Amino acid sequence: MLREITVDGSTGLKLKIYEFGTGGPRILITSGIHGDELTGIYTNLQLIRYLERKDNIHGKIYIIPIVNILGFQASTRRNPIDNIDLNRVFPDGDGSIITKGIIQEVWGIAKTSDYILDLHCAGRYTYQYILSLYNKHQFIKEYTDNISWDVEIMSSGLRGQLFTEATEEGIPAAIIETAGGRGYYDKQSGDTLFHTILQTLHNLGFITLNNVTEKPNRRRYGKLIRVRSNLSGFLEPRVEVGKEIQKGDVIGEVDGETVKSPVSGIVIGLTKDRYIFKQGLVAKVAEKRDQ
């Protein structure tokens, strides 16, 4: 069922909320909090079409495919009306009546949910990963163990995000970051994410799948380390995203200078699609930690 909530009476701007099933447990799946991150939106639209044809949903599934409506229309991360990053102002909102109205509607569902999954994009060349506060709360580990993906990274815990505020309220919540962003989407990553979510809904008991894959072996890492270049130029990578590396391993070269990893871990992102200026981002590496 589609509900459309008016968040600004003067313009008639509406937030679309899709609901499937009844009763409990309840899960909220969001995307498009950052308006230029399209892969999660693509995935959620696929998920809506799938659930519209699905019988025997156990509990209630809420999907908000486009949270930042005006940012999506303008292909911007923030709400262009007030320049607010919506994922920094939960649970109360800030800025314009539109931002406040959206945040209040999303939070109203979130605080009555049993699980929250927020979909984001982390760049064109990204290895998909779960982002959570697994290191602080056992209930988060128990939740993310049901998310059908192999890599989980420790969040910094920055407040104001939907998932961090929900976690602080005792609600199991996490982000999945995948490839995409800056106004483009990655279809292959979106399809992978779609199947990840279907398996997750099965693992949590919301739906039943006929073809079930085994849960992947979970690899948990520390925080993301941003590796920067001392020179300007284009990156010539020596590794690919998803590859395990050791401290001192070569990530690539920028203008002939070797860039090495400062830590052991896994390569999550590479800047392969644009010019890198001095002290610009070359790679993101999730640091290996004791399990």
N, C-alpha and C positions, 0 to 999 in steps of 0.2 A: 504494500500500500504506500502511496506517495502522499506525504503531507507537505504543504507549502506554507512556510511561516513568514509573514511580512515583518521585515526587520527595519524598514524605513517607510513610514506612512506617506511621506511627501513624494517619494519616487515610486513606491510600490515594489521595491526590491524584495525578492522572496528567497528564502533559504529552503532548498529541497532536502527533505529527510525521507528516506525509504525505510519501511518497517516490514519485517517478515516474521511470522510466527507469533506465538502468544506465551504469556507466563514467563517463567524463569528457567534457567539463568538468562542473563541479558549481556550482549556484547555490542559495543559501539566501534564501528570501523570508519575512520575518517581519512580524507585525502584533500589536497588542494588548500591546506591552511596557508601554504605559500603558493601564490597564484600561478607562478611560472614553472611549477613542478608537476609535469603532466603525466608521467608514467603511472603514478598512483591513481590518478583520476581515470586513466584508461583501464587499469585493473579493476577499480571499483565499478565502473560501468559494465564491464564484463560480468562481475560478480552479481550485480543487480539483475542482468538478463538471465543468468543461471538460476538464481533463487526464485525468479518469477515463474519458472517452470518446475520448481522443486516441490515435491510433496513431503509431508512428514518432517517438518522443521521442529526441533525440540528446543523450546525456549524462544527468545526473541532476539532478532538480529537487526540492529540499526545501522544504516549506511548513509553517510553524508559525503557524497562524492566531490563536491566543490564547496569548501568552507569559505574561502576568501573569494567571494563572487566577483567583485570588481577587479581584484588583482588578477583573477583568471581572464577576465575580459580584456584587460590591458596588458597581459603577459608580464606582470611584475610580481616580485616576491611579496611586497607589502601592499596594503590597501592604498591605492593611489589618492584617495580622498584626503587621508590624514597622515600618510607615510608611516603607519603603524605596522609593525611585524606582529601578526595575530598570534604567533606562537611564542610571544614574550609577555602577554598580558592576561593570561588565565590566572585566577578564575573570574575576576571582576570586569575586565576590559578596560579600555582607555581610549582617548581620542574622540572620534565622531560617534554619533548615535548609531551609525551602521556597524562600526566595529564593536561597540558595546552590545548592541542587539545580537549580533552573531555569536559573540563570546558567551553571552548569557544563555542563549538557546542551546549551544553545544554543551556548555557546562551543566545545564539542567538535565540533559540526558546522561552525561558522563558520571555525575555523582550518584545516579541511581543504577549504574551498570555494574556488572560483576567482572567484566573484562573490557579493556580498551586497547585497540590496535590502530596506530596512527601511521599513515603511509607518506614517505618523503622521498626526495631524490637528492643524491649527493654528487652529481657530476656525470658527464658522459662516460668516462672510463672508471667505473666503480664496481667493486665486488659487493653484491648484496649482503647486508648484515642486519642483525637485530641490535638495537640500542636500548639499554635498560640500566636500572639500578640494582642489578642482580647481586652486586657485592655488598649491598646494605640490607637487603630484605630477603628472607627465605621464601616468602610468598611470591616474590617476583620470580625467583628461580623455578618454583613449582609451576608458575604460569608459562614462562618462556620455554620450559622443557616440552611444552605442547606445541610450540611454534615449529613448524616443519622446515627448519633451515639449520645449517651447520655452524655458522659463525655468529657469535654474540660479543658485543663490545661494551665496556663499562662507560656509562655516561658521566659527564662532569657534574650532573645534577643541577644544571642551571635552572633557576626557578622561573616561573611564568609560562613554561611549556605545558601543554595539555597533559602529557604523560607524567611529567615530574610532579605536577600539582595533584594529579589523581593518585600517584604512588604515595605522596605524603598523606593523602586521605585514607590510605589503606586499600585502595582499589588496584588490582593487578593491571599494569599498563606498560606498554612498550611501543617503540617505533620500529618500523622496518624501513631502512634506507636502501634505495636501489638506483640503477643508472637512469640518468635523465636530468632535467632542470634547464634553467635559462630559456624556457619557452619551447623546448623540444621534448619528445618522449622516445623511449627505446622499446619497440614492440616486443623484442625477444625477452627483455628483462620484465616487461609487463606481463607477458604470458607465464614466465617462471613464477613471478609474484602471485599471479592468480592461482596457480596450482599449489603454491605454498599456503595460501590462505584457505583453500578448500581442504587441504589436509589438516590444517590447524583447526578448522571448524569441526572436522570429523573427530580429531583427537579430544576436543573439548566437549563432544557429545551433541553439538547443534545439528549436524547432518550425518547421514550414513552414506559412505562411498562404497561402491562395489570393488573398485581397484584401489587398495590401500598400500602405500609404500611404507617401509620401515622408517622409524624416526632416525634421522641422520645422527651420527656421533657429534655431540656438541663440543665445539672448541670455544672456550671463553678467553677473552683477551682483556688487557687493560685499556686505558684511554688512548685515543688517537693522537699520534705524534705527527706534527706537520713538518715536513722536510723541505728546506728552502735552498735556493741557489745563490751562490756568491757572485754570479755573472748573469748577464742578460743573453737570451738566445732561445733556440728551440730545443726541446728535450729529445734526445736519442735514447729511448728506454732500453735497458738490458734485462728487465723483468716484466712480468705481466701481473695484472691485478689477480688476487687470490693466491699468489705464490708466497710460501713461507721463506723468510730470509733471516740471516744472522747479522748481528751487529758488525758493521764494517763491510758488508756485501755491497757491491756496486748496484745502484738503482738505475743509473744512466749517466749521460754526459750532456752538459749545457755549454755550448761554445767551446768545446774541447776540454772542459773541466769535469773531472769525475765527481759525481754526487754519490755519497755512501750513506747507508742507513745508520742512524745513531743508535738504533736499538734492534734487538731480535724480535721478530713477530711476523705479521702477515701484511702484505701490500694490499691496501683497500682502495686507494685511488691514485691515478696518475694524470698529470697535466700534459696530455698528448695532443690537444686540439687547439692550442693557442700559444702565442708568444709569451715567454716568461721573462719578466723584468728582474733586475737585481733584487734579491731577497724575496722574489716571488715563489709561489708554491710549486714544488716539483712533484711531491707525492704525499700521501697520507699512509702511515704505517701504524697498525694497532699493535701495541707492545705485548709481548709474551709475558705471562705471569704464572705463578704457581697455581695449579688448579685446586 
